[in-house]
């Protein structure tokens, strides 16, 4: 299963740059950046986060 990394576009503590760095280290990782959200995208953009998670949950499991 693909690793999903999520962050808020306006997170001053854990920046998009940090999340991009981590995503680049994980093969096949997907980074989702939520506009209008800061450090807590699950609270600041819950519908957008839920939509991304629902899509991820529907992705077929890849056994390697």
Residue, then its C-alpha position, 0 to 999 in steps of 0.5 A: x500500500x502506498x504511503x500517504x503523507x498529509x500536511x497543511x500549506x501554512x504549517x509553520x512548525x512542520x513545513x511543506x518542505x519537511x514533508x516533501x523531504x520525507x515523501x521523497x525518502x519513501x518509495x511511491x509515497x504520495x504527498x497531499x498539501x491542503x491549502x488553507x490549513x496549518x498544523x492540523x489539517x484534520x481539524x482545519x480541512x476535515x472534508x478534504x482530508x476525509x476525501x483523500x483518505x477515502x480514496x486511499x482506502x479504496x486503492x487496491x492493496x499491492x502485495x510485494 
